[in-house]
């Protein structure tokens, strides 16, 4: 797609582009949609069934947190399994969690844990990223859309803001050379997320791809708007086609976002009291959680927060125990306190603002960690059993669904897989998990695979 803010030394007219080339650059091909898919998306996006305030904040704990050291502790197991931490009681009678999450304990009546998650994918980060955010493996070259992209397709935007946002940016490398699952997939680029591409904890925080930089004044934006008029006059009969209507709608949408006072305000963390910002934590994770709340409050339907961006050269939940990976001590002293503070602040804030009932908060990860501590004192990748959390969106807090075996290595009760997780998110958003999307080659594509169901126990 052409960059309508880019400097151009020549107008589109007179540069020798054919009608076919122009369509390839500026219309359907550039956003990854066929015309029938576009028309179906346009129609579906205009239908809002039920409560239109439903939203989701998906927290993706990149790296794979240790279930045994955080949410599914085994204090009676041998030392090489139970690890160094002790369980503590929480505000919820049925939930014990790790002593390194003391603020979670105070809000445990508002979230529930699923301790029997598993998947059959490879023990590779990006394989798990793909499965846990889409409900399916990446097979046959078909990329299933992220749950947020499905929400974007089915409900469309509510305000000037995008319907689907990723904070602070898309996931980086995971080691498996697979898609990360954070895209529109076969629904097309029109349903890719808006990625912030900035650290909201920085003093000079700006949104480079949303708010026009100072050098892009109103006159320049108006020149770019007039470029559409030149195009319309140059390409004969183009304006009468559906392709042109799609191009114009996407142009107008981008222009609207960039010039929107509402969008500027939603991303402006300086509007938050300093006390609130500090409650979340003055770091990237904390400020992304706060920004997620602001975006949902302003009408964004789905926000994914990547707590970390890669397992390479960055702190993450990937606690193999020795360099270049993360140690258990770093998890205890740095990662857990930061996450504990941000998560508890988000849950309390949503509850106090009356937003929690309509906002599902899903805490996911690509896998868990090995039951047995490795020689470096850490734990390795383990998709056979791990824990995820849910709050809000109709979920009853203070519950535990499923159970692992005495070693925390395999589900012992109520196994749950990625399809069930994504179906649960759709339930919290008020979407019918049994409905279909227009899939590859225009064939109907079910939102979740046959037999996958929401975790109904979470909803009472």
VEXLO-312397 format. One record per residue (C-alpha): residue in three letters; x, y, z negated. Coordinates in nm, 4 decimals. Each point is the difference from the previous one (the first is absolute). Layout:
NODE  aa  east  north  up
NODE  Ala  X  Y  Z .
...
END
This chain:
NODE  aa  east  north  up
NODE  Unk  0.0000  0.0000  0.0000 .
NODE  Unk  0.1374  0.3420  0.0822 .
NODE  Unk  0.1001  0.2269  -0.2860 .
NODE  Unk  -0.2278  0.3005  0.0179 .
NODE  Unk  0.2351  0.1935  -0.2277 .
NODE  Unk  0.3114  -0.0757  0.2001 .
NODE  Unk  0.1662  0.2778  0.1968 .
NODE  Unk  -0.0451  -0.0453  0.3725 .
NODE  Unk  0.2006  0.1735  0.2709 .
NODE  Unk  -0.2574  -0.0788  0.2672 .
NODE  Unk  -0.3772  -0.0226  0.0030 .
NODE  Unk  -0.1611  -0.3354  0.0696 .
NODE  Unk  -0.1322  0.1294  0.3279 .
NODE  Unk  0.2607  0.0027  0.2737 .
NODE  Unk  0.2365  -0.2634  -0.1466 .
NODE  Unk  -0.1090  -0.2720  0.2366 .
NODE  Unk  -0.1904  -0.2232  -0.2406 .
NODE  Unk  -0.2609  -0.2170  0.1656 .
NODE  Unk  -0.3471  -0.0498  -0.1432 .
NODE  Unk  0.0971  -0.3577  -0.0973 .
NODE  Unk  0.3148  0.1189  -0.1828 .
NODE  Unk  -0.1947  0.2673  -0.1829 .
NODE  Unk  -0.2539  -0.2519  -0.1237 .
NODE  Unk  0.2803  -0.2260  -0.1218 .
NODE  Unk  0.1615  0.2855  -0.1930 .
NODE  Unk  -0.2992  0.1700  -0.1483 .
NODE  Unk  -0.3022  -0.2218  -0.0251 .
NODE  Unk  -0.1061  -0.3511  -0.0867 .
NODE  Unk  0.3331  -0.1732  0.0468 .
NODE  Unk  0.1728  0.2390  -0.2373 .
NODE  Unk  -0.2216  -0.0867  -0.2958 .
NODE  Unk  -0.0204  -0.3719  0.0666 .
NODE  Unk  -0.3716  -0.0254  0.0748 .
NODE  Unk  -0.1894  -0.1246  0.2992 .
NODE  Unk  -0.3032  0.2082  0.0910 .
NODE  Unk  -0.2511  -0.2601  -0.1286 .
NODE  Unk  0.1919  -0.0191  -0.3294 .
NODE  Unk  -0.0022  0.3773  -0.0271 .
NODE  Unk  -0.3732  0.0267  0.0581 .
NODE  Unk  -0.0658  -0.2743  -0.2555 .
NODE  Unk  0.2286  0.1706  -0.2530 .
NODE  Unk  -0.1667  0.3330  0.0577 .
NODE  Unk  -0.3443  -0.1496  -0.0557 .
NODE  Unk  0.1025  -0.1974  -0.3105 .
NODE  Unk  0.1802  0.2974  -0.1514 .
NODE  Unk  -0.3160  0.2034  0.0154 .
NODE  Unk  -0.1997  -0.2425  -0.2130 .
NODE  Unk  0.0488  0.0318  -0.3745 .
NODE  Unk  -0.1983  -0.2630  -0.1861 .
NODE  Unk  -0.0553  0.0101  -0.3720 .
NODE  Unk  0.2085  0.2153  -0.2334 .
NODE  Unk  0.2243  0.2196  0.2126 .
NODE  Unk  0.2210  0.0863  -0.2994 .
NODE  Unk  0.1620  -0.3447  -0.0118 .
NODE  Unk  0.3776  0.0116  0.0254 .
NODE  Unk  0.3046  -0.2135  -0.0725 .
NODE  Unk  0.3468  0.0712  -0.1355 .
NODE  Unk  0.2169  -0.2995  0.0854 .
NODE  Unk  0.3201  -0.0062  -0.2040 .
NODE  Unk  0.2538  -0.2219  0.1705 .
NODE  Unk  0.2700  -0.1087  -0.2436 .
NODE  Unk  0.2681  -0.0543  0.2576 .
NODE  Unk  0.2603  -0.2598  -0.0904 .
NODE  Unk  -0.2258  -0.2430  -0.1856 .
NODE  Unk  -0.0376  0.0598  -0.3766 .
NODE  Unk  0.0644  -0.2873  -0.2371 .
NODE  Unk  -0.3292  -0.1389  -0.1256 .
NODE  Unk  0.1810  -0.1714  -0.2882 .
NODE  Unk  0.1618  0.3210  -0.1246 .
NODE  Unk  -0.3007  0.2303  0.0423 .
NODE  Unk  -0.3545  -0.1381  0.0269 .
NODE  Unk  0.0030  -0.3779  -0.0484 .
NODE  Unk  0.2428  -0.0707  -0.2791 .
NODE  Unk  0.0773  -0.3454  -0.1327 .
NODE  Unk  0.1282  0.0555  -0.3568 .
NODE  Unk  -0.0067  -0.3718  -0.0840 .
NODE  Unk  0.2027  -0.1074  0.3030 .
NODE  Unk  0.3753  -0.0700  -0.0114 .
NODE  Unk  0.2226  0.3114  -0.0001 .
NODE  Unk  0.1072  -0.0469  0.3626 .
NODE  Unk  -0.3676  0.0358  0.0978 .
NODE  Unk  -0.1477  0.2462  -0.2493 .
NODE  Unk  0.2751  0.2590  0.0504 .
NODE  Unk  0.1151  0.2718  -0.2417 .
NODE  Unk  -0.3261  0.1848  -0.0696 .
NODE  Unk  -0.2828  -0.0526  -0.2472 .
NODE  Unk  -0.3746  0.0336  0.0624 .
NODE  Unk  -0.2052  0.2708  -0.1685 .
NODE  Unk  -0.3705  0.0297  -0.0700 .
NODE  Unk  -0.2036  0.2477  0.2008 .
NODE  Unk  -0.3273  0.1891  -0.0210 .
NODE  Unk  -0.1598  -0.2963  0.1792 .
NODE  Unk  -0.0396  -0.3073  -0.2229 .
NODE  Unk  0.0733  -0.2446  0.2828 .
NODE  Unk  0.3129  0.1708  0.1356 .
NODE  Unk  0.3532  -0.0245  -0.1343 .
NODE  Unk  0.2760  0.1667  0.2005 .
NODE  Unk  0.3700  0.0737  -0.0329 .
NODE  Unk  0.1435  0.2293  -0.2629 .
NODE  Unk  0.1609  0.2017  0.2801 .
NODE  Unk  -0.3473  0.1198  0.1126 .
NODE  Unk  -0.1304  0.1647  -0.3198 .
NODE  Unk  -0.2125  0.2612  0.1815 .
NODE  Unk  -0.1727  -0.2711  0.2048 .
NODE  Unk  -0.1072  -0.1496  -0.3321 .
NODE  Unk  -0.1957  0.3165  -0.0819 .
NODE  Unk  -0.2066  -0.0146  0.3206 .
NODE  Unk  -0.0331  -0.3786  0.0318 .
NODE  Unk  -0.3745  0.0240  -0.0572 .
NODE  Unk  -0.0234  0.1794  0.3362 .
NODE  Unk  0.1964  -0.2411  0.2225 .
NODE  Unk  -0.0134  -0.3757  0.0571 .
NODE  Unk  0.2695  -0.2479  0.0945 .
NODE  Unk  -0.0060  -0.2851  0.2507 .
NODE  Unk  0.2718  -0.2416  -0.1114 .
NODE  Unk  -0.0471  -0.2693  0.2644 .
NODE  Unk  0.1011  0.1688  0.3256 .
NODE  Unk  0.1944  -0.1958  0.2570 .
NODE  Unk  0.0809  -0.0034  0.3696 .
NODE  Unk  0.1514  -0.2483  0.2401 .
NODE  Unk  0.2165  0.2478  0.1879 .
NODE  Unk  0.3770  0.0056  -0.0029 .
NODE  Unk  0.1683  0.1330  -0.3139 .
NODE  Unk  0.1044  0.3074  0.1977 .
NODE  Unk  -0.1062  0.3510  -0.0957 .
NODE  Unk  -0.1596  0.1121  0.3245 .
NODE  Unk  -0.1864  -0.3297  0.0444 .
NODE  Unk  -0.1691  0.0693  -0.3327 .
NODE  Unk  -0.0546  0.3678  0.0817 .
NODE  Unk  -0.1889  -0.0981  0.3142 .
NODE  Unk  -0.2125  -0.2673  -0.1658 .
NODE  Unk  -0.0939  0.1900  -0.3148 .
NODE  Unk  -0.1114  0.3170  0.1807 .
NODE  Unk  -0.1798  -0.1601  0.2945 .
NODE  Unk  -0.1114  -0.3359  -0.1401 .
NODE  Unk  0.1710  -0.1903  0.2802 .
NODE  Unk  0.3365  -0.1152  0.1286 .
NODE  Unk  0.1592  0.1682  0.2984 .
NODE  Unk  -0.0371  -0.2709  0.2659 .
NODE  Unk  -0.0205  -0.0099  0.3758 .
NODE  Unk  0.1088  0.3614  0.0306 .
NODE  Unk  -0.3365  0.1177  -0.1380 .
NODE  Unk  0.0373  0.2607  -0.2732 .
NODE  Unk  -0.3030  0.0065  -0.2273 .
NODE  Unk  -0.0928  0.3511  -0.1185 .
NODE  Unk  0.0719  0.1152  -0.3534 .
NODE  Unk  -0.3049  0.0140  -0.2274 .
NODE  Unk  0.0236  0.3807  0.0127 .
NODE  Unk  -0.0098  -0.0059  0.3801 .
NODE  Unk  -0.3165  -0.2098  -0.0158 .
NODE  Unk  -0.1547  0.2588  -0.2318 .
NODE  Unk  0.1068  0.2745  0.2418 .
NODE  Unk  -0.1616  -0.1853  0.2906 .
NODE  Unk  -0.3254  -0.0857  -0.1766 .
NODE  Unk  -0.0593  0.3244  -0.1893 .
NODE  Unk  0.2055  0.2693  0.1767 .
NODE  Unk  0.1140  0.3203  -0.1652 .
NODE  Unk  -0.2050  0.1958  -0.2542 .
NODE  Unk  0.1921  0.3272  0.0084 .
NODE  Unk  0.2857  0.1672  0.1845 .
NODE  Unk  0.2347  -0.2450  -0.1708 .
NODE  Unk  0.0910  -0.3353  0.1591 .
NODE  Unk  -0.2062  -0.2975  -0.1185 .
NODE  Unk  0.3105  -0.2163  -0.0651 .
NODE  Unk  0.3238  0.1291  -0.1566 .
NODE  Unk  0.3253  -0.1701  -0.1070 .
NODE  Unk  0.2190  0.1542  -0.2725 .
NODE  Unk  0.2821  0.0894  -0.0007 .
NODE  Unk  0.0767  -0.1710  0.3321 .
NODE  Unk  -0.0318  -0.3327  0.1776 .
NODE  Unk  0.1956  -0.2973  -0.1284 .
NODE  Unk  0.3517  -0.0421  0.1307 .
NODE  Unk  0.1879  -0.3195  0.0757 .
NODE  Unk  -0.0940  -0.3208  -0.1762 .
NODE  Unk  0.2510  -0.2432  0.1465 .
NODE  Unk  -0.2388  -0.2058  0.2111 .
NODE  Unk  -0.0355  0.2249  0.3076 .
NODE  Unk  -0.3801  -0.0158  -0.0238 .
NODE  Unk  -0.2657  0.2739  0.0087 .
NODE  Unk  -0.0573  0.1439  -0.3467 .
NODE  Unk  -0.3790  -0.0175  0.0195 .
NODE  Unk  -0.0517  0.3756  -0.0390 .
NODE  Unk  -0.1379  0.0764  0.3451 .
NODE  Unk  -0.3223  0.0059  0.1983 .
NODE  Unk  0.1036  -0.3211  0.1748 .
NODE  Unk  -0.2351  -0.1042  0.2772 .
NODE  Unk  -0.2396  0.2828  -0.0933 .
NODE  Unk  0.2517  0.2350  0.1579 .
NODE  Unk  0.2243  0.2869  -0.1016 .
NODE  Unk  -0.3028  0.2207  -0.0586 .
NODE  Unk  -0.0384  -0.1911  -0.3292 .
NODE  Unk  0.3632  0.0040  -0.1073 .
NODE  Unk  0.0469  0.1747  -0.3335 .
NODE  Unk  0.1199  0.3533  -0.0474 .
NODE  Unk  0.3406  -0.0483  -0.1675 .
NODE  Unk  0.1146  0.2814  -0.2265 .
NODE  Unk  0.3745  -0.0326  0.0804 .
NODE  Unk  0.1003  0.2119  -0.2985 .
NODE  Unk  0.0697  -0.0355  -0.3716 .
NODE  Unk  -0.2705  0.1894  -0.1930 .
NODE  Unk  0.2191  0.0175  -0.3117 .
NODE  Unk  0.2515  0.2300  0.1696 .
NODE  Unk  -0.0160  0.3730  -0.0841 .
NODE  Unk  -0.0120  0.0904  0.3715 .
NODE  Unk  -0.2679  -0.2595  0.0837 .
NODE  Unk  -0.1802  0.0622  0.3291 .
NODE  Unk  -0.1988  -0.2210  0.2338 .
NODE  Unk  0.1964  0.0200  0.3254 .
NODE  Unk  -0.2474  -0.1790  0.2255 .
NODE  Unk  -0.3159  0.1552  -0.1390 .
NODE  Unk  0.0570  0.3627  -0.0855 .
NODE  Unk  0.1607  0.2058  0.2768 .
NODE  Unk  0.3450  0.1341  -0.0941 .
NODE  Unk  0.0381  0.3751  -0.0325 .
NODE  Unk  0.1456  0.0313  0.3469 .
NODE  Unk  -0.3211  -0.1425  0.1478 .
NODE  Unk  -0.2075  0.3132  -0.0224 .
NODE  Unk  -0.3613  0.0403  0.1049 .
NODE  Unk  0.1019  0.1345  0.3402 .
NODE  Unk  0.2022  -0.3107  0.0783 .
NODE  Unk  -0.2821  -0.2286  -0.1037 .
NODE  Unk  -0.2361  0.1990  0.2212 .
NODE  Unk  0.2440  -0.0410  0.2911 .
NODE  Unk  -0.0125  -0.3753  -0.0529 .
NODE  Unk  -0.3778  0.0125  -0.0107 .
NODE  Unk  -0.0001  0.1877  0.3294 .
NODE  Unk  0.2155  -0.2772  0.1462 .
NODE  Unk  -0.3111  -0.2186  -0.0112 .
NODE  Unk  -0.1794  0.2563  0.2140 .
NODE  Unk  0.2842  -0.0083  0.2537 .
NODE  Unk  -0.0165  -0.3793  0.0099 .
NODE  Unk  -0.3748  0.0073  0.0457 .
NODE  Unk  0.0293  0.2399  0.2915 .
NODE  Unk  0.2821  -0.1963  0.1634 .
NODE  Unk  -0.1317  -0.3540  -0.0017 .
NODE  Unk  -0.3079  -0.0076  0.2214 .
NODE  Unk  -0.3084  -0.1640  -0.1442 .
NODE  Unk  0.1982  -0.1093  -0.3067 .
NODE  Unk  -0.2199  0.1858  -0.2464 .
NODE  Unk  -0.3028  -0.2021  0.1052 .
NODE  Unk  0.1624  -0.3323  -0.0928 .
NODE  Unk  -0.0151  -0.1874  -0.3328 .
NODE  Unk  0.3816  -0.0013  -0.0025 .
NODE  Unk  0.0037  0.3783  -0.0122 .
NODE  Unk  -0.2543  0.0082  -0.2775 .
NODE  Unk  0.2201  -0.2331  -0.2046 .
NODE  Unk  0.3092  0.2099  0.0630 .
NODE  Unk  -0.1842  0.3159  -0.0959 .
NODE  Unk  -0.1392  -0.1538  -0.3193 .
NODE  Unk  0.3455  -0.1127  -0.1118 .
NODE  Unk  0.1492  0.3390  0.0808 .
NODE  Unk  -0.2747  0.1810  -0.1878 .
NODE  Unk  0.0364  -0.2390  -0.2939 .
NODE  Unk  0.3739  0.0635  -0.0285 .
NODE  Unk  -0.0510  0.3736  0.0383 .
NODE  Unk  -0.2706  -0.0035  -0.2650 .
NODE  Unk  0.2190  -0.1811  -0.2535 .
NODE  Unk  0.2966  0.2283  0.0544 .
NODE  Unk  -0.1975  0.3196  -0.0401 .
NODE  Unk  -0.2307  -0.1160  -0.2798 .
NODE  Unk  0.0025  0.1943  -0.3258 .
NODE  Unk  -0.1622  -0.3042  -0.1609 .
NODE  Unk  0.2855  -0.2260  0.1093 .
NODE  Unk  0.2616  0.2455  -0.1233 .
NODE  Unk  -0.1718  0.0161  -0.3367 .
NODE  Unk  -0.0284  -0.3779  -0.0401 .
NODE  Unk  0.3738  -0.0448  0.0462 .
NODE  Unk  0.0941  0.2956  -0.2203 .
NODE  Unk  0.1154  -0.1497  -0.3299 .
NODE  Unk  0.0772  0.3465  -0.1368 .
NODE  Unk  -0.3751  0.0302  -0.0585 .
NODE  Unk  0.0274  -0.2671  -0.2695 .
NODE  Unk  0.0765  0.1101  -0.3592 .
NODE  Unk  0.3599  -0.0746  -0.0939 .
NODE  Unk  -0.1240  -0.2161  -0.2855 .
NODE  Unk  -0.1875  -0.2245  0.2436 .
NODE  Unk  0.3003  -0.0310  0.2294 .
NODE  Unk  0.2198  -0.0941  -0.2923 .
NODE  Unk  -0.2546  -0.2546  -0.1208 .
NODE  Unk  0.0388  -0.1860  0.3305 .
NODE  Unk  0.3784  0.0363  -0.0070 .
NODE  Unk  0.2152  0.2498  0.1868 .
NODE  Unk  0.1367  -0.2600  0.2381 .
NODE  Unk  -0.0992  -0.1282  0.3433 .
NODE  Unk  -0.2211  -0.2812  -0.1298 .
NODE  Unk  -0.1845  0.2171  -0.2505 .
NODE  Unk  -0.0602  0.2888  0.2374 .
NODE  Unk  -0.1178  -0.2356  0.2763 .
NODE  Unk  -0.2563  -0.1452  -0.2408 .
NODE  Unk  -0.1183  0.3505  -0.0866 .
NODE  Unk  -0.0136  0.0971  0.3662 .
NODE  Unk  -0.2034  -0.3149  0.0727 .
NODE  Unk  -0.2583  0.1146  -0.2547 .
NODE  Unk  -0.0121  0.3481  0.1568 .
NODE  Unk  -0.0452  -0.1431  0.3492 .
NODE  Unk  -0.2827  -0.2324  -0.1012 .
NODE  Unk  -0.1608  0.2878  -0.1874 .
NODE  Unk  0.0185  0.2049  0.3222 .
NODE  Unk  -0.1607  -0.2670  0.2189 .
NODE  Unk  0.2740  -0.2386  0.1156 .
NODE  Unk  -0.1517  -0.3467  0.0113 .
NODE  Unk  0.3098  -0.2172  -0.0423 .
NODE  Unk  0.3430  0.0812  -0.1436 .
NODE  Unk  0.2836  -0.2503  -0.0178 .
NODE  Unk  0.2858  0.0879  -0.2348 .
NODE  Unk  0.3254  -0.1841  0.0571 .
NODE  Unk  0.1690  0.0047  -0.3390 .
NODE  Unk  0.3287  -0.0618  0.1809 .
NODE  Unk  0.0952  0.0112  0.3665 .
NODE  Unk  0.2463  -0.2838  0.0532 .
NODE  Unk  0.1906  -0.2634  -0.1929 .
NODE  Unk  0.3285  0.1210  0.1473 .
NODE  Unk  0.2024  0.2722  -0.1726 .
NODE  Unk  -0.2916  0.1067  -0.2196 .
NODE  Unk  -0.1493  -0.0946  -0.3324 .
NODE  Unk  -0.2995  -0.2300  0.0390 .
NODE  Unk  -0.1691  -0.2925  -0.1725 .
NODE  Unk  0.2426  -0.2385  0.1777 .
NODE  Unk  0.1777  -0.1170  -0.3188 .
NODE  Unk  0.2487  -0.2584  0.1244 .
NODE  Unk  0.2165  0.1106  -0.2897 .
NODE  Unk  0.3241  0.1148  0.1593 .
NODE  Unk  0.1185  0.2584  0.2535 .
NODE  Unk  -0.1048  0.1005  0.2599 .
NODE  Unk  -0.3345  -0.0971  -0.1536 .
NODE  Unk  -0.1678  0.1079  -0.3199 .
NODE  Unk  0.0786  -0.1340  -0.3466 .
NODE  Unk  -0.2499  -0.0843  -0.2723 .
NODE  Unk  0.1512  0.2802  -0.2092 .
NODE  Unk  -0.0733  0.2522  0.2782 .
NODE  Unk  -0.3569  -0.1249  0.0192 .
NODE  Unk  -0.0379  0.0451  -0.3756 .
NODE  Unk  0.1684  0.3394  -0.0280 .
NODE  Unk  -0.0930  0.1700  0.3276 .
NODE  Unk  -0.2653  -0.1676  0.2135 .
NODE  Unk  -0.2528  -0.1205  -0.2571 .
NODE  Unk  -0.0150  0.3292  -0.1978 .
NODE  Unk  -0.0499  0.2020  0.3190 .
NODE  Unk  -0.2750  -0.2287  0.1249 .
NODE  Unk  -0.1610  -0.0355  -0.3432 .
NODE  Unk  -0.0317  0.3754  -0.0344 .
NODE  Unk  -0.1327  0.0618  0.3517 .
NODE  Unk  -0.2525  -0.2852  0.0035 .
NODE  Unk  -0.1483  0.0748  -0.3414 .
NODE  Unk  -0.0263  0.3693  0.0896 .
NODE  Unk  -0.1819  -0.0796  0.3237 .
NODE  Unk  -0.2528  -0.2300  -0.1665 .
NODE  Unk  -0.0668  0.2473  -0.2835 .
NODE  Unk  -0.0262  0.2931  0.2408 .
NODE  Unk  -0.2444  -0.1744  0.2337 .
NODE  Unk  -0.2105  -0.1088  -0.2972 .
NODE  Unk  -0.0080  0.3438  -0.1612 .
NODE  Unk  -0.0978  0.1632  0.3302 .
NODE  Unk  -0.2839  -0.2474  0.0551 .
NODE  Unk  0.1705  -0.1408  0.3099 .
NODE  Unk  0.0922  -0.3508  -0.1112 .
NODE  Unk  -0.3351  -0.1617  0.0783 .
NODE  Unk  0.0314  0.0989  0.3660 .
NODE  Unk  0.3786  -0.0365  0.0347 .
NODE  Unk  0.1505  -0.3470  0.0058 .
NODE  Unk  0.3632  -0.0133  -0.1151 .
NODE  Unk  0.1653  -0.3176  0.1283 .
NODE  Unk  0.3494  -0.0826  -0.1280 .
NODE  Unk  0.1529  -0.2450  0.2481 .
NODE  Unk  0.3391  -0.1467  0.0873 .
NODE  Unk  0.1458  -0.2299  0.2632 .
NODE  Unk  0.0731  -0.2844  -0.2471 .
NODE  Unk  0.1145  -0.0703  -0.3539 .
NODE  Unk  0.3261  -0.1307  -0.1444 .
NODE  Unk  0.1362  -0.3461  -0.0693 .
NODE  Unk  -0.1065  -0.1579  -0.3285 .
NODE  Unk  0.3586  -0.0790  -0.0889 .
NODE  Unk  0.2533  0.2763  -0.0631 .
NODE  Unk  0.2918  -0.0258  0.2430 .
NODE  Unk  0.3717  -0.0031  -0.0968 .
NODE  Unk  0.0190  0.3805  0.0420 .
NODE  Unk  -0.2748  0.0459  -0.2568 .
NODE  Unk  -0.2592  0.1009  0.2602 .
NODE  Unk  -0.2766  -0.1749  0.1895 .
NODE  Unk  -0.0342  -0.0723  0.3696 .
NODE  Unk  -0.2864  0.0121  0.2527 .
NODE  Unk  -0.3042  -0.2139  -0.0816 .
NODE  Unk  -0.3247  0.0173  0.2064 .
NODE  Unk  -0.1402  -0.3121  -0.1674 .
NODE  Unk  -0.1480  0.1944  -0.2944 .
NODE  Unk  -0.0217  0.3662  -0.1025 .
NODE  Unk  -0.2263  0.2603  -0.1590 .
NODE  Unk  -0.1912  0.2952  0.1466 .
NODE  Unk  -0.2244  0.2554  -0.1684 .
NODE  Unk  -0.3290  0.1717  0.0801 .
NODE  Unk  -0.1772  0.2944  -0.1585 .
NODE  Unk  -0.2975  0.2135  0.0982 .
NODE  Unk  -0.2157  -0.0447  0.3060 .
NODE  Unk  -0.2506  -0.2048  -0.1976 .
NODE  Unk  0.2625  -0.2217  -0.1663 .
NODE  Unk  -0.0642  -0.0722  -0.3674 .
NODE  Unk  0.3148  0.0686  -0.1990 .
NODE  Unk  0.1586  -0.2096  -0.2706 .
NODE  Unk  -0.0300  -0.3340  0.1814 .
NODE  Unk  0.2432  -0.2697  0.1067 .
NODE  Unk  -0.0936  -0.2050  0.3070 .
NODE  Unk  0.1827  -0.3240  0.0676 .
NODE  Unk  0.2960  -0.1444  -0.1830 .
NODE  Unk  0.3450  -0.1301  0.0798 .
NODE  Unk  0.1541  -0.3215  -0.1269 .
NODE  Unk  0.2110  -0.0011  -0.3210 .
NODE  Unk  0.3082  0.1073  0.1977 .
NODE  Unk  -0.1707  0.2776  0.1952 .
NODE  Unk  0.0954  -0.1753  0.3211 .
NODE  Unk  -0.3292  -0.1134  0.1563 .
NODE  Unk  -0.3692  0.0820  -0.0359 .
NODE  Unk  -0.1703  -0.2258  -0.2526 .
NODE  Unk  -0.3459  0.1575  0.0331 .
NODE  Unk  -0.1809  0.1984  0.2719 .
NODE  Unk  0.2674  0.0277  0.2749 .
NODE  Unk  -0.0248  0.3282  0.1951 .
NODE  Unk  0.1678  0.0810  0.3306 .
NODE  Unk  0.0493  0.3168  0.2108 .
NODE  Unk  -0.3304  -0.0402  0.1837 .
NODE  Unk  -0.1860  -0.0014  -0.3301 .
NODE  Unk  0.1957  0.3065  -0.1165 .
NODE  Unk  -0.0891  0.2019  0.3100 .
NODE  Unk  -0.3635  -0.1166  -0.0191 .
NODE  Unk  -0.0049  0.1304  -0.3592 .
NODE  Unk  0.1240  0.3393  0.1170 .
NODE  Unk  -0.2725  0.0095  0.2658 .
NODE  Unk  -0.2579  -0.0840  -0.2676 .
NODE  Unk  0.1232  0.2915  -0.2117 .
NODE  Unk  -0.0336  0.2271  0.3034 .
NODE  Unk  -0.3540  -0.1116  0.0687 .
NODE  Unk  0.0935  -0.1770  0.3250 .
NODE  Unk  -0.1498  -0.3289  0.1116 .
NODE  Unk  0.2904  -0.2460  0.0120 .
NODE  Unk  -0.2039  -0.2240  0.2315 .
NODE  Unk  -0.0229  0.2631  0.2753 .
NODE  Unk  0.2189  0.0122  0.3097 .
NODE  Unk  0.2341  0.2344  0.1858 .
NODE  Unk  0.0639  0.0194  0.3747 .
NODE  Unk  0.3170  -0.2070  0.0122 .
NODE  Unk  0.2596  -0.0643  0.2702 .
NODE  Unk  -0.1506  -0.0392  0.3472 .
NODE  Unk  -0.3255  0.1385  -0.1395 .
NODE  Unk  -0.0867  -0.3202  -0.1860 .
NODE  Unk  -0.1758  0.0292  -0.3392 .
NODE  Unk  0.2527  -0.0229  -0.2824 .
NODE  Unk  -0.1192  -0.0717  -0.3568 .
NODE  Unk  0.1073  0.2427  -0.2714 .
NODE  Unk  0.1278  -0.2978  -0.2004 .
NODE  Unk  0.0558  -0.3623  0.0959 .
NODE  Unk  -0.2759  -0.2555  -0.0459 .
NODE  Unk  -0.0286  -0.1118  -0.3606 .
NODE  Unk  0.1704  0.3072  -0.1472 .
NODE  Unk  -0.2134  0.1722  -0.2618 .
NODE  Unk  0.0258  0.2926  -0.2397 .
NODE  Unk  0.1082  -0.0955  -0.3500 .
NODE  Unk  -0.3548  0.0280  -0.1277 .
NODE  Unk  0.0895  -0.0542  -0.3661 .
NODE  Unk  0.1652  0.3419  0.0008 .
NODE  Unk  -0.3351  0.1677  0.0637 .
NODE  Unk  -0.1905  -0.1721  -0.2787 .
END
